[in-house]
């Protein structure tokens, strides 16, 4: 998981290399980091916050690519897909569905049940940026229904 300083260094490297797409993407990420620091009134962000920003930016690109697909704009599809790949290269390896389900089962035993709030909170603590929140929420509900 890259730190803010590592992202700044990557930005400078992209500038020197003339990689305009990576430069654009990293500027967006660094701006989002600065905005969150101002919002939270802190001098630095933790790994979980940076991972959340990277995931949010990647999701924006995926959504934009989908809209471009609907508009039949191949140029925009390719641009957004490449930007999303750049962002995902900075994210930690995602948990598989099986790993996520096993983690949820273990956390549920620790917290004494499948209450969505406590389970999701513990998941975020342990696996920040390494799972899809929507999928995790659905798995918690499914496992709770199974009893």
N, CA, C and O of each residue as an XYZ file, in Angstrom:
588
protein
N       0.848     -1.173      0.000
C       0.000      0.000      0.000
C       0.896      1.239      0.000
O       1.717      1.412      0.902
N       0.746      2.083     -0.988
C       1.625      3.263     -1.061
C       1.232      4.341     -0.050
O       0.059      4.503      0.286
N       2.232      5.065      0.421
C       1.979      6.204      1.302
C       1.789      7.436      0.422
O       1.989      7.391     -0.792
N       1.407      8.515      1.051
C       1.236      9.760      0.311
C       2.570     10.190     -0.318
O       2.598     10.694     -1.441
N       3.662      9.990      0.409
C       4.982     10.356     -0.102
C       5.356      9.515     -1.323
O       5.928     10.027     -2.285
N       5.033      8.232     -1.279
C       5.321      7.366     -2.418
C       4.518      7.793     -3.641
O       5.020      7.763     -4.764
N       3.276      8.189     -3.418
C       2.443      8.652     -4.529
C       3.001      9.948     -5.125
O       2.969     10.147     -6.340
N       3.511     10.823     -4.258
C       4.139     12.065     -4.742
C       5.366     11.733     -5.597
O       5.584     12.343     -6.643
N       6.163     10.762     -5.143
C       7.350     10.352     -5.893
C       6.954      9.754     -7.246
O       7.609     10.004     -8.259
N       5.889      8.971     -7.253
C       5.381      8.389     -8.498
C       4.907      9.490     -9.449
O       5.105      9.411    -10.662
N       4.280     10.515     -8.877
C       3.816     11.659     -9.671
C       5.005     12.333    -10.348
O       4.953     12.630    -11.542
N       6.061     12.573     -9.605
C       7.251     13.213    -10.176
C       7.891     12.330    -11.243
O       8.356     12.830    -12.267
N       7.916     11.028    -11.009
C       8.475     10.101    -11.996
C       7.643     10.121    -13.278
O       8.193     10.082    -14.378
N       6.333     10.180    -13.135
C       5.448     10.240    -14.307
C       5.660     11.541    -15.074
O       5.615     11.559    -16.304
N       5.895     12.635    -14.335
C       6.174     13.924    -14.977
C       7.440     13.834    -15.816
O       7.469     14.250    -16.974
N       8.493     13.279    -15.203
C       9.782     13.163    -15.898
C       9.686     12.241    -17.104
O      10.321     12.481    -18.131
N       8.886     11.184    -16.975
C       8.747     10.211    -18.056
C       7.785     10.692    -19.145
O       7.731     10.116    -20.231
N       7.032     11.745    -18.848
C       6.062     12.249    -19.821
C       4.832     11.365    -19.949
O       4.163     11.381    -20.982
N       4.527     10.591    -18.911
C       3.361      9.708    -18.900
C       2.140     10.521    -18.470
O       1.823     10.611    -17.284
N       1.461     11.112    -19.458
C       0.369     12.041    -19.166
C      -0.815     11.382    -18.466
O      -1.423     11.977    -17.576
N      -1.139     10.168    -18.862
C      -2.284      9.496    -18.257
C      -2.032      9.204    -16.776
O      -2.883      9.478    -15.930
N      -0.865      8.649    -16.471
C      -0.523      8.343    -15.077
C      -0.433      9.632    -14.271
O      -0.844      9.671    -13.111
N       0.093     10.670    -14.871
C       0.198     11.976    -14.221
C      -1.183     12.491    -13.835
O      -1.391     12.950    -12.712
N      -2.115     12.414    -14.764
C      -3.492     12.860    -14.522
C      -4.135     12.078    -13.373
O      -4.761     12.651    -12.482
N      -3.964     10.763    -13.418
C      -4.559      9.892    -12.399
C      -3.969     10.195    -11.023
O      -4.705     10.336    -10.047
N      -2.642     10.296    -10.946
C      -1.994     10.547     -9.653
C      -2.345     11.927     -9.107
O      -2.477     12.094     -7.894
N      -2.497     12.908     -9.974
C      -2.919     14.235     -9.508
C      -4.303     14.166     -8.873
O      -4.548     14.779     -7.834
N      -5.205     13.418     -9.499
C      -6.546     13.248     -8.933
C      -6.482     12.607     -7.546
O      -7.169     13.042     -6.622
N      -5.654     11.575     -7.411
C      -5.536     10.858     -6.135
C      -4.946     11.772     -5.063
O      -5.452     11.825     -3.942
N      -3.891     12.482     -5.402
C      -3.237     13.356     -4.428
C      -4.157     14.497     -4.015
O      -4.159     14.904     -2.853
N      -4.934     15.010     -4.952
C      -5.922     16.044     -4.618
C      -6.971     15.483     -3.662
O      -7.349     16.145     -2.696
N      -7.440     14.269     -3.928
C      -8.425     13.641     -3.042
C      -7.841     13.420     -1.651
O      -8.541     13.581     -0.652
N      -6.562     13.052     -1.582
C      -5.898     12.858     -0.288
C      -5.839     14.188      0.470
O      -6.159     14.248      1.657
N      -5.430     15.243     -0.223
C      -5.344     16.564      0.419
C      -6.716     17.021      0.899
O      -6.837     17.569      1.994
N      -7.745     16.802      0.095
C      -9.096     17.201      0.494
C      -9.562     16.443      1.735
O     -10.192     17.025      2.618
N      -9.257     15.151      1.805
C      -9.661     14.360      2.964
C      -8.891     14.789      4.211
O      -9.448     14.807      5.309
N      -7.620     15.133      4.047
C      -6.834     15.614      5.186
C      -7.424     16.914      5.740
O      -7.496     17.102      6.955
N      -7.841     17.798      4.853
C      -8.464     19.057      5.286
C      -9.795     18.753      5.977
O     -10.099     19.312      7.030
N     -10.577     17.868      5.378
C     -11.885     17.512      5.932
C     -11.757     16.904      7.327
O     -12.537     17.225      8.223
N     -10.765     16.020      7.507
C     -10.568     15.355      8.799
C      -9.704     16.170      9.756
O      -9.573     15.828     10.932
N      -9.114     17.256      9.241
C      -8.226     18.114     10.029
C      -7.064     17.320     10.626
O      -6.799     17.381     11.827
N      -6.379     16.573      9.758
C      -5.204     15.797     10.161
C      -4.033     16.135      9.236
O      -4.222     16.670      8.144
N      -2.822     15.813      9.693
C      -1.651     16.118      8.874
C      -1.281     14.965      7.947
O      -0.600     15.171      6.943
N      -1.731     13.742      8.280
C      -1.462     12.605      7.390
C      -2.603     11.590      7.513
O      -3.344     11.568      8.496
N      -2.712     10.761      6.488
C      -3.766      9.747      6.455
C      -3.162      8.362      6.623
O      -2.009      8.121      6.266
N      -3.957      7.465      7.169
C      -3.517      6.081      7.322
C      -3.709      5.299      6.038
O      -4.300      5.787      5.075
N      -3.203      4.084      6.042
C      -3.309      3.211      4.877
C      -4.755      2.974      4.482
O      -5.076      2.951      3.294
N      -5.628      2.800      5.459
C      -7.034      2.514      5.164
C      -7.667      3.665      4.389
O      -8.418      3.441      3.440
N      -7.361      4.905      4.797
C      -7.929      6.066      4.110
C      -7.408      6.169      2.681
O      -8.168      6.457      1.757
N      -6.108      5.934      2.501
C      -5.524      6.020      1.159
C      -6.094      4.909      0.278
O      -6.396      5.135     -0.894
N      -6.239      3.718      0.841
C      -6.825      2.607      0.082
C      -8.254      2.932     -0.323
O      -8.676      2.628     -1.439
N      -8.993      3.550      0.585
C     -10.374      3.921      0.286
C     -10.424      4.939     -0.851
O     -11.283      4.847     -1.727
N      -9.518      5.897     -0.842
C      -9.472      6.898     -1.905
C      -9.134      6.231     -3.240
O      -9.772      6.510     -4.255
N      -8.138      5.357     -3.236
C      -7.749      4.668     -4.471
C      -8.905      3.826     -5.008
O      -9.170      3.817     -6.211
N      -9.581      3.128     -4.121
C     -10.724      2.290     -4.528
C     -11.842      3.168     -5.091
O     -12.444      2.833     -6.111
N     -12.117      4.291     -4.425
C     -13.170      5.207     -4.875
C     -12.853      5.761     -6.270
O     -13.732      5.837     -7.128
N     -11.600      6.144     -6.484
C     -11.184      6.666     -7.789
C     -11.288      5.574     -8.863
O     -11.711      5.845     -9.986
N     -10.901      4.345     -8.516
C     -11.003      3.234     -9.470
C     -12.460      2.965     -9.819
O     -12.785      2.701    -10.977
N     -13.338      3.030     -8.821
C     -14.764      2.815     -9.064
C     -15.345      3.905     -9.956
O     -16.206      3.631    -10.792
N     -14.875      5.143     -9.782
C     -15.323      6.242    -10.655
C     -14.979      5.930    -12.101
O     -15.790      6.141    -13.002
N     -13.750      5.419    -12.321
C     -13.314      5.094    -13.689
C     -14.153      3.959    -14.270
O     -14.512      3.992    -15.447
N     -14.466      2.960    -13.453
C     -15.279      1.838    -13.927
C     -16.670      2.325    -14.323
O     -17.223      1.906    -15.340
N     -17.220      3.209    -13.510
C     -18.543      3.766    -13.799
C     -18.508      4.608    -15.072
O     -19.416      4.525    -15.899
N     -17.464      5.415    -15.230
C     -17.324      6.246    -16.427
C     -17.172      5.376    -17.673
O     -17.714      5.699    -18.730
N     -16.431      4.266    -17.547
C     -16.264      3.353    -18.675
C     -17.604      2.738    -19.061
O     -17.888      2.550    -20.244
N     -18.424      2.426    -18.067
C     -19.745      1.858    -18.349
C     -20.635      2.868    -19.078
O     -21.333      2.509    -20.026
N     -20.610      4.116    -18.641
C     -21.377      5.154    -19.334
C     -20.868      5.343    -20.757
O     -21.659      5.547    -21.678
N     -19.561      5.279    -20.942
C     -18.964      5.406    -22.276
C     -19.393      4.241    -23.166
O     -19.622      4.416    -24.363
N     -19.500      3.038    -22.563
C     -19.967      1.865    -23.313
C     -21.390      2.089    -23.798
O     -21.725      1.775    -24.939
N     -22.225      2.637    -22.919
C     -23.614      2.898    -23.284
C     -23.710      3.943    -24.389
O     -24.622      3.907    -25.216
N     -22.761      4.871    -24.392
C     -22.750      5.927    -25.411
C     -21.961      5.498    -26.651
O     -21.832      6.263    -27.607
N     -21.432      4.264    -26.628
C     -20.659      3.729    -27.734
C     -19.435      4.590    -28.051
O     -19.150      4.867    -29.216
N     -18.713      5.011    -27.005
C     -17.510      5.846    -27.149
C     -16.284      5.015    -26.800
O     -15.845      4.998    -25.650
N     -15.739      4.331    -27.788
C     -14.614      3.430    -27.573
C     -13.400      4.149    -26.998
O     -12.691      3.589    -26.162
N     -13.151      5.384    -27.434
C     -11.997      6.139    -26.947
C     -12.078      6.373    -25.439
O     -11.080      6.243    -24.730
N     -13.262      6.717    -24.958
C     -13.446      6.959    -23.522
C     -13.419      5.657    -22.721
O     -12.959      5.628    -21.580
N     -13.909      4.600    -23.323
C     -13.868      3.300    -22.642
C     -12.419      2.932    -22.368
O     -12.061      2.590    -21.241
N     -11.582      3.002    -23.407
C     -10.176      2.628    -23.266
C      -9.458      3.513    -22.259
O      -8.681      3.019    -21.442
N      -9.709      4.814    -22.312
C      -9.058      5.758    -21.390
C      -9.416      5.423    -19.939
O      -8.534      5.349    -19.082
N     -10.693      5.223    -19.667
C     -11.130      4.940    -18.297
C     -10.646      3.576    -17.809
O     -10.315      3.421    -16.634
N     -10.603      2.603    -18.687
C     -10.105      1.278    -18.302
C      -8.625      1.371    -17.947
O      -8.194      0.792    -16.949
N      -7.832      2.098    -18.759
C      -6.403      2.254    -18.466
C      -6.196      3.003    -17.150
O      -5.325      2.635    -16.362
N      -6.988      4.048    -16.904
C      -6.877      4.795    -15.647
C      -7.200      3.896    -14.460
O      -6.525      3.949    -13.432
N      -8.232      3.070    -14.604
C      -8.622      2.156    -13.528
C      -7.496      1.159    -13.249
O      -7.219      0.846    -12.091
N      -6.847      0.663    -14.301
C      -5.730     -0.276    -14.128
C      -4.573      0.390    -13.384
O      -3.939     -0.241    -12.539
N      -4.295      1.652    -13.690
C      -3.233      2.381    -12.991
C      -3.562      2.463    -11.505
O      -2.710      2.196    -10.658
N      -4.791      2.831    -11.197
C      -5.209      2.953     -9.794
C      -5.130      1.607     -9.078
O      -4.658      1.532     -7.944
N      -5.586      0.557     -9.731
C      -5.594     -0.758     -9.096
C      -4.186     -1.287     -8.866
O      -3.976     -2.134     -7.998
N      -3.220     -0.796     -9.635
C      -1.839     -1.246     -9.426
C      -1.301     -0.781     -8.071
O      -0.331     -1.344     -7.562
N      -1.923      0.237     -7.490
C      -1.489      0.739     -6.182
C      -2.263      0.096     -5.027
O      -1.889      0.253     -3.865
N      -3.321     -0.615     -5.343
C      -4.136     -1.236     -4.300
C      -3.584     -2.610     -3.923
O      -2.988     -3.296     -4.753
N      -3.787     -3.003     -2.668
C      -3.360     -4.342     -2.264
C      -4.220     -5.411     -2.949
O      -5.319     -5.128     -3.425
N      -3.704     -6.631     -2.990
C      -4.429     -7.759     -3.582
C      -5.788     -7.916     -2.895
O      -5.871     -7.922     -1.667
N      -6.839     -8.042     -3.687
C      -8.185     -8.197     -3.151
C      -8.391     -9.616     -2.611
O      -7.842    -10.582     -3.141
N      -9.185     -9.718     -1.558
C      -9.520    -11.031     -1.008
C     -10.464    -11.741     -1.973
O     -11.332    -11.113     -2.578
N     -10.289    -13.045     -2.112
C     -11.233    -13.823     -2.916
C     -12.536    -13.949     -2.125
O     -12.576    -13.650     -0.931
N     -13.581    -14.386     -2.786
C     -14.875    -14.569     -2.114
C     -14.729    -15.563     -0.963
O     -15.300    -15.374      0.110
N     -13.956    -16.622     -1.202
C     -13.769    -17.650     -0.169
C     -13.007    -17.080      1.036
O     -13.367    -17.340      2.184
N     -11.949    -16.298      0.761
C     -11.174    -15.695      1.849
C     -12.029    -14.703      2.639
O     -11.956    -14.643      3.866
N     -12.830    -13.938      1.927
C     -13.703    -12.963      2.571
C     -14.743    -13.665      3.448
O     -15.009    -13.240      4.572
N     -15.318    -14.731      2.927
C     -16.314    -15.481      3.699
C     -15.688    -16.089      4.956
O     -16.297    -16.065      6.026
N     -14.487    -16.628      4.832
C     -13.788    -17.207      5.987
C     -13.491    -16.118      7.028
O     -13.645    -16.341      8.229
N     -13.070    -14.950      6.560
C     -12.787    -13.841      7.481
C     -14.058    -13.409      8.198
O     -14.029    -13.130      9.396
N     -15.171    -13.352      7.477
C     -16.448    -12.951      8.080
C     -16.866    -13.967      9.141
O     -17.311    -13.588     10.225
N     -16.723    -15.255      8.832
C     -17.077    -16.301      9.809
C     -16.237    -16.159     11.083
O     -16.760    -16.258     12.193
N     -14.946    -15.929     10.913
C     -14.049    -15.796     12.069
C     -14.430    -14.567     12.899
O     -14.508    -14.646     14.125
N     -14.662    -13.452     12.244
C     -15.022    -12.220     12.958
C     -16.362    -12.383     13.656
O     -16.541    -11.898     14.773
N     -17.306    -13.059     13.012
C     -18.625    -13.283     13.618
C     -18.493    -14.082     14.912
O     -19.214    -13.825     15.877
N     -17.574    -15.050     14.935
C     -17.341    -15.815     16.168
C     -16.781    -14.912     17.253
O     -17.152    -15.027     18.421
N     -15.880    -14.006     16.861
C     -15.251    -13.109     17.837
C     -16.252    -12.111     18.419
O     -16.241    -11.847     19.621
N     -17.116    -11.557     17.565
C     -18.050    -10.530     18.037
C     -19.373    -11.118     18.509
O     -20.223    -10.396     19.031
N     -19.550    -12.416     18.331
C     -20.742    -13.074     18.852
C     -21.965    -12.944     17.964
O     -23.070    -12.719     18.457
N     -21.780    -13.081     16.669
C     -22.930    -13.071     15.765
C     -22.656    -12.303     14.492
O     -21.573    -11.756     14.283
N     -23.672    -12.280     13.649
C     -23.536    -11.668     12.334
C     -24.200    -10.295     12.257
O     -24.844     -9.972     11.259
N     -24.044     -9.478     13.319
C     -24.544     -8.111     13.237
C     -23.663     -7.377     12.236
O     -22.436     -7.390     12.343
N     -24.294     -6.744     11.273
C     -23.549     -6.179     10.148
C     -22.574     -5.082     10.572
O     -21.462     -5.025     10.047
N     -22.951     -4.226     11.491
C     -22.087     -3.118     11.913
C     -20.765     -3.577     12.504
O     -19.706     -3.207     11.997
N     -20.803     -4.384     13.578
C     -19.556     -4.838     14.194
C     -18.690     -5.687     13.255
O     -17.465     -5.566     13.266
N     -19.317     -6.540     12.447
C     -18.555     -7.399     11.541
C     -17.855     -6.547     10.480
O     -16.670     -6.748     10.213
N     -18.572     -5.600      9.876
C     -17.982     -4.751      8.838
C     -16.880     -3.869      9.421
O     -15.872     -3.610      8.763
N     -17.074     -3.411     10.651
C     -16.067     -2.575     11.307
C     -14.757     -3.347     11.484
O     -13.680     -2.839     11.172
N     -14.862     -4.576     11.986
C     -13.674     -5.417     12.175
C     -13.026     -5.773     10.834
O     -11.801     -5.823     10.722
N     -13.856     -6.017      9.827
C     -13.321     -6.315      8.496
C     -12.490     -5.148      7.976
O     -11.399     -5.342      7.441
N     -13.015     -3.936      8.137
C     -12.300     -2.740      7.673
C     -10.989     -2.559      8.431
O      -9.983     -2.147      7.852
N     -11.003     -2.869      9.728
C      -9.772     -2.769     10.529
C      -8.694     -3.710     10.004
O      -7.540     -3.316      9.836
N      -9.077     -4.940      9.750
C      -8.101     -5.976      9.400
C      -7.726     -6.016      7.924
O      -6.591     -6.338      7.575
N      -8.683     -5.688      7.061
C      -8.460     -5.863      5.621
C      -8.772     -4.589      4.845
O      -9.410     -4.643      3.794
N      -8.334     -3.460      5.348
C      -8.620     -2.170      4.722
C      -8.222     -2.160      3.252
O      -7.078     -2.439      2.896
N      -9.197     -1.831      2.409
C      -8.930     -1.706      0.989
C      -8.751     -3.014      0.248
O      -8.425     -3.014     -0.939
N      -8.962     -4.136      0.933
C      -8.713     -5.433      0.299
C      -9.981     -6.211     -0.004
O      -9.914     -7.389     -0.355
N     -11.150     -5.563      0.128
C     -12.389     -6.265     -0.179
C     -13.429     -5.272     -0.677
O     -13.346     -4.070     -0.425
N     -14.410     -5.813     -1.392
C     -15.523     -5.026     -1.892
C     -16.583     -4.961     -0.789
O     -17.124     -5.985     -0.370
N     -16.867     -3.752     -0.331
C     -17.801     -3.570      0.775
C     -19.194     -4.111      0.494
O     -19.831     -4.689      1.375
N     -19.662     -3.926     -0.721
C     -20.998     -4.406     -1.090
C     -21.050     -5.929     -1.024
O     -22.004     -6.502     -0.497
N     -20.022     -6.580     -1.560
C     -19.958     -8.038     -1.524
C     -19.885     -8.530     -0.082
O     -20.559     -9.492      0.283
N     -19.068     -7.872      0.737
C     -18.926     -8.268      2.141
C     -20.259     -8.148      2.867
O     -20.640     -9.035      3.631
N     -20.959     -7.060      2.629
C     -22.261     -6.842      3.267
C     -23.250     -7.943      2.866
O     -23.983     -8.465      3.706
N     -23.261     -8.288      1.579
C     -24.152     -9.355      1.109
C     -23.790    -10.697      1.744
O     -24.670    -11.478      2.104
N     -22.474    -10.961      1.879
C     -22.045    -12.212      2.498
C     -22.445    -12.283      3.970
O     -22.864    -13.337      4.450
N     -22.317    -11.163      4.689
C     -22.708    -11.134      6.096
C     -24.210    -11.453      6.205
O     -24.620    -12.251      7.047
N     -25.010    -10.831      5.357
C     -26.473    -11.081      5.379
C     -26.783    -12.531      5.049
O     -27.638    -13.146      5.686
N     -26.086    -13.086      4.044
C     -26.307    -14.475      3.642
C     -25.945    -15.430      4.773
O     -26.690    -16.364      5.072
N     -24.789    -15.189      5.402
C     -24.358    -16.071      6.491
C     -25.251    -15.934      7.721
O     -25.479    -16.906      8.442
N     -25.753    -14.729      7.955
C     -26.671    -14.525      9.091
C     -27.970    -15.289      8.866
O     -28.539    -15.861      9.795
N     -28.431    -15.287      7.612
C     -29.675    -16.001      7.290
C     -29.505    -17.510      7.437
O     -30.450    -18.222      7.777
N     -28.286    -17.989      7.174
C     -28.016    -19.426      7.308
C     -27.934    -19.843      8.775
O     -28.089    -21.014      9.124
N     -27.682    -18.827      9.632
C     -27.668    -19.084     11.054
C     -26.361    -19.522     11.531
O     -26.193    -19.779     12.723
